[in-house]
Amino acid sequence: MTDTITYEEYGNLYLNITNRCTARCEFCIKFYTDGVYGYNLHLSKEPAVDEIITALQQHNLSQYNEVVFAGFGEPLTRLDDVLTIIKWLKQYKTFVRIDTIGHVLLYYPKRNVVAELKASGLDAISISLNAHDQNTYNQLCHPSKLEAYQSVLKFARQSQKAGIKTRLTVVKLPIIDMKKCQRIAEGLGVDFKIRG
């Protein structure tokens, strides 16, 4: 069976480029199902950049509202590849968004990641806040680095200041205080969305 690199829904084209992640969120759908919208998102291997571009070339990019890096893993574990693909997409005037857990600053501490994303042409970023405080976050998301929650907030702040359309999201769970999460987003001057 061929791996799913691109999949469609909501008028968007989604890119599934890795199954790796820097957290192990208890609510992550990859632990409960093989995919979304009828697409199997488990990858037998990470596709190379040229394979991703070949998959993108099978689509009329102008018909989509957005091309979104999402899938079953954290796209920014492949930062350089993501930057390359965004630059390729921007040749076609495509609106590009990344859905991320938001830990990227911890893994590339010597780089100005947000400036690189902005320079590549990234339009929007959706960051999984997932909790109203660090203890709840660590309990739910089991990040590989314990300071991840503060890094998520820093990344959101930097992205917004750089002019990237920034949104914080949370999953609707009883343990998460939605009002506090919304206030965090408002304090950072970013959009807020509650997911399923």
N, C-alpha and C positions, 0 to 999 in steps of 0.2 A: 504494500500500500504506500502511496506517495505521501510525504509529509505535507501538511497544510501550512503554507507560508503566508498566503493572503486569504482573507475571508471577508464577506460583505454583510452588513446589517445597518439599519437606520440611515441609509443613504451614504454610509461611510465605507471606506476600504480599510481593513485592519491588517497590520503586519505582525506575524507571530515569528519572532526571530531567535528566541531562546526559551528554554525551560528553567534556566538558572534563576535563583533569586537570593537576595541578601536577608530575607526573613522567612519565617515559616508560620504564616498567619493561620490561626485555627479555623477561620471561616473561608479560606481560599478554596475556590471551586475546583482547583486541579486535584485536590485530595478526595473529591467526592464524585467527579464526573470526568469523562474523556474530552469534553469540549463544550462549546457553546453554539447555539443557532444551527445545530446539526453538523458542525465541523469538528473533527478530531484534532485537538491542538497539541497532543504529545508528539514531540519531535524525536526521531531516531538519531539525529545529529543536528548541530547548528548549521543552518545554511550559510554558505559563503556570500559575500556582498554581491558577486556577479550572479549567483543563483537568485538572490532577492530581487535584483534589478530585472532579471529575466522574467520572474514571476510578475513584477509590476508592469512590464511591457505587454503582458497579456490583457491588460485592462485599458479602457479609455478613461484616463485619469480625470478628464474634465467633467465626467458624469457624477463625481462624488463630491459631497460637501467637504469632507476631510479625508486625509490619509492619516491613520492613527497607529502608532507603535503601541501595541498592547499584548495580547496573547497570554500564554501560560507562564511567562517568566518576566524578569525585570530587564527591559530593553537597555537600560543604561549600564548594565554589566558589559555591554559592547559599545561603549561610548564612541570610539573612533569610527566604528562601522556605522553607527547611527548618524554621526556627523556627515559621513560620506553619502549616505542614502538621502538625507535631508537635502544636501546640496544638489544631488541628482534630481530629486522631486521638484525643487524650486525652479528648475529649467522650464517646467510645465505650469508654473504659476499655481501650484497645488497648495492648499491650506494644510499645514502639517501640525499634528498634535502628538505629544507623548503622554501615555498613561504610565505613571511611575510610583514606586514605593517611596522615592525621595531620599535615598541614602547616598546618592552619587558623590556628594562632597567628601564623605568619609573615605571613599575608595580612590579618589584622585585629589589628594590634599595639596599637591604642588601645582595644580592646574586651575585656571579660572574657568570652571566648567560652564557657568551661566553665560559668560561672555562668548565662549565658543559655540554654545547652542544658539545664542542670538545671532552671531555672525554667520552661522550656517543657514539661517533663514527660518528657524523654528518660529511658528506662530503662537502656539498655545501649549500649556502643560497642565495636566491634571494629576495632582499629587495626593496619594492616599494618606490622610491624616490618621484616621482609624481609631483615635482615642482623644480624650480631653486632657490627659496628663501622661507623664512618662511611665509611671507604675502600671497603669492600665494598658498602655501601649506595649510594654515589655511582656506583660501577662498574656495579651492576645496575639501579638505578632512575633514574639521570639526572634528579635533581630540578631544578626550575628555580631553586632557591636552595640553595647548597652547605651551608648550616647546617641543612638539613631534618632530618637524622638526630637531632640534639640536640633539635630542636623536637618530633619524634615522642615522644621519651622524656619531655619536659616535659609534653606534652599528656596522655600516659598517666597520669603522676603526678598531675596536676591533676584529671583525670576521676575517678580512683580516690578521691582525697581528698574530692571533691564528693559522693561517694556514688552515682556512676553505675557500674553493673556494667561493668567494663573488662576487655578481653581483648586481648592482643597475638598476632598471627598471623605465621607465616612460610611461604613456599613451600618444599617439600622439594627442594632443589637441592644438588649436591655442594659448591659453593663456600660454602654457608652452614653455620656451625657451630651445629647445633641445640641442643646442650647449653649453649653460651654464651648463646644466645637465651633458653632456658628459665630460666637463672640471672638474666638481665636482668629477665624477667617476675616471677620470684620476689622479686627485690630491690625491685621496685616494688609488690609485693603485689597483682599482677593475674593473671588467668587466662592460659593459654598454649595455643595450638592450632597444629598443623602442618597446612597445607593441601596437598592432592593433591600 
